[in-house]
Structures are given as structure tokens and as C-alpha cells.
Amino acid sequence: MTTIHGVVAPGFEPVREAFTANFARRWDIGAAVCVYQYGLPVVDLWGGVADPESGRPWRRDTLQLVYSATKGATATAVHMLAERHALDLDAPVAKYWPEFAANGKADLPVRWLLSHRAGLVALDQPVPLKEALAWRPMTEALAAQGPLWTPGAAHGYHGRTWGWLVGEVIRRVSGCTPGRFFADEIAAPLGLDFFIGLPAGNRHRVSRMVYRRPDVDLTTVPPESIPEELREQVTAWRDPDSFSNRAYAVTDPAEIDFGSPEVQAAELPASNGIGTACALARMYAALIGEVDGVRLLTQETLESAIKEQSAGKDQVMLVPSRFSDGYMLPTEACPMTGSRAFGHTGRGGSLGFADPEHGITFGYVMNHIVGGGEDRRALSLVDALRRSIGLKRLPNV
């Protein structure tokens, strides 16, 4: 039985129970969860093994790759620049990044990059991975790329390209790389253990990822065996030219080893943030209130930042999704704890979010990536948190 470490404030015991159950019944190997309420930590738990190969235990300061949960951190940097009047989200991207005007993109506003409406989910010619990690070759390719749909007419998850698109705007406006801006303006004031571009001296604290393939690979079974509600997605997964595949094939090779030192050291503001669950929860707490004297955004800026910009069928994921300017908003597939909550998930189930209505923020990270739709670990923790604050249980958890 896995030993769970940490503390839980009275009333939040269901979160400990769900976290413990994730190890016993839901495949967690090493993980951590943290909850803040009104700017103070009320849950801080960790357990398991950070490196199954060596047996290194998960400690309170173990760092974890959170994949697309990074986007919430990067979006926060953008809104800080907007609040300082260094950036206008309704201005054309080309105002700050002139080369971006190529191929009919002269009037495309910054807001459409943030809300996945730009139609730049893929490249006609993928960029060699080594060059993509060096930054400039990828941003040059994106500046020259023509949109794959009429910008603003639809939305589709820019899973990989979003980081270079939004990150280059940050760089042009602030003069800092997005990872440097985050480190200086967000992580340092709050004391966050979170990095976009991992310093070499911290690599020994990073957990080792473990990948579990789904029990059934739907791309290999006969079409008539696929549940009707999944057929459109599976058809797209089988088509190398679909947006669902091309969105994750913008480098050559398309598959990126996120556990490699080179990838972890690079700045990929969409997907390679590395940090702790407490860093996620604490950052979101400083978005909706004050944390040890630090608040990242005014209430006015926050209200604008979390306003819905995209909703409905996603052109890449082919399921309903909702986005504000850079943050995910609650859906049936990604419920949070309130209708005004906002945050971001990451591959495998990592999750950070804030719920201003209930003063709650949440961070969950883990090193076991479970393929397929059967993973309920994050949902079980959110369900437990909902019960802790007196909200209705989630169905089917």
C-alpha cells in the first residue's frame, strides 16, 4: 500500500481518500495534489515513486512535466502584459510581430491566437525538431504559414503551435523569452517551483514518465466495433492528413521525447512546463486573490481573461471544447468546481484551475500517462473537492 504524505485541513478529507484510491485502483505511480482556498493551502499531498527504475520516492519537491497544463502559465504572462498596457489583445499580431502578416494574416488579432481561432494548428512543412527547440526556425515557419481555415470562423486546439505563437508575442512585447518572463514576473514573486525551460541544476528532481497504452487501440479494430459516438474521432486518428494528427506533427520527427534533457531545457510554452502541484495551485490562487501579498491580475483584467471566446465543436479534438483567452473553461469532459472556473489540463490528466466563485484553486500532477478514455484520476479528485465544499457529485466517477 502506498504511503501518502502531507496535510489536509478539516473538511477536505475526501480529497485524501480519493488521492489514496488513485494509487490503489486508478494506476497512479507517483503523484501530488494541492488545493488552496482563499489564498491559503488546505490540501498538500504527495506519494508514490518518482522514478520506478531506481525506486526514488516522490518527495514534496519532486518536479513533474505537466504537458499542456503549461498553457495556463503562459496565458497568465500574456494577461499580465495586457494589464500593463504593453499588449492589446484586439490588436493584430502583426503590430508586434510584423513578419506574421504573411499569407493573409495581417489583421489576425492576438486574441485569436489565445483562443485557438487562428487556424494555425499545423504546418505545411514540419520543422526539424532540433531547430524547433531553438525557437526561431519554428516562429519563422509559423509567420510564413497560411491559415488552414478562415481565422475566427471556427476554433480548434492548437496543441503544439500555440506555445510558439503566443510565446513569440510575449517575446516581441517584453523583450524576454516566455520562460524568462514567467520565471522573473510570476515564479519569483510567488516562490513557485515551476519552469518553462528547466535549469540543468533541477533535472535530478524531475520524475520519470511511465506510459500505459490503452487496453484497446481503437485505430486497429473494425469500424463496426467502434462506439458510434467515437467513430468520427477514430476516423480522424486513422487519417494522417486530418487536423487531429497534423496538429501534433509540426516537428520532424513528430514524436517528441519530453523526458529528454534537451526537450526539458528548451522553452515550449504550450507543453513542457515542469513543476509541482502546489506551484499550479498557488499560481492560480494569485490570479483570483492575494497570496502572501502578491496578486497577479486585477479583478477587471481577470474578468476579461476568463470570458468565453470559443465554444462548440473543436476542429482538432472533434468534441465540444471551451476556451477563454488562453484558459480552458469547464466542460462535461473537464469539469471543475464552478461555472466561472478556468484553468488547463495536460496530457495524462495533470490539471490546474481556479474557481473564483468558491475561492478554490487546484493542482494535480502525476508521472503515469494512461492512454485511452478510462483514466478517471483527476476527475475523482475534482469530485472529492466538490464534495468537500458542498457541491453536487460528478456523474460516473
Sequence and secondary structure as in RCSB ss.txt:
>XXXX:A:sequence
MTTIHGVVAPGFEPVREAFTANFARRWDIGAAVCVYQYGLPVVDLWGGVADPESGRPWRRDTLQLVYSATKGATA
TAVHMLAERHALDLDAPVAKYWPEFAANGKADLPVRWLLSHRAGLVALDQPVPLKEALAWRPMTEALAAQGPLWT
PGAAHGYHGRTWGWLVGEVIRRVSGCTPGRFFADEIAAPLGLDFFIGLPAGNRHRVSRMVYRRPDVDLTTVPPES
IPEELREQVTAWRDPDSFSNRAYAVTDPAEIDFGSPEVQAAELPASNGIGTACALARMYAALIGEVDGVRLLTQE
TLESAIKEQSAGKDQVMLVPSRFSDGYMLPTEACPMTGSRAFGHTGRGGSLGFADPEHGITFGYVMNHIVGGGED
RRALSLVDALRRSIGLKRLPNV
>XXXX:A:secstr
   EEEEE TT HHHHHHHHHHHHHS  SEEEEEEEETTEEEEEEEEEEEETTTTEE  TT BEE GGGHHHHHH
HHHHHHHHTTS  TTSBHHHH GGGGTTTTTT BHHHHHTT SS SS SS EEHHHHHTSHHHHHHHHH   SS 
TTS     TTHHHHHHHHHHHHHHSS HHHHHIIIIIHHHT  EEES  GGGGGGB   EEE  SS GGGS GGG
S GGGHHHHHHHH TTSHHHHTT SEESS   TTSHHHHHS  TTT EEE HHHHHHHHHHHHS BTTB SS HH
HHHHHTS  EEEE TTT SEEEESSSSB   SSS  SSTT EEEE GGG EEEEETTTTEEEEEEESEEE SS  
 HHHHHHHHHHHHTT    TT 
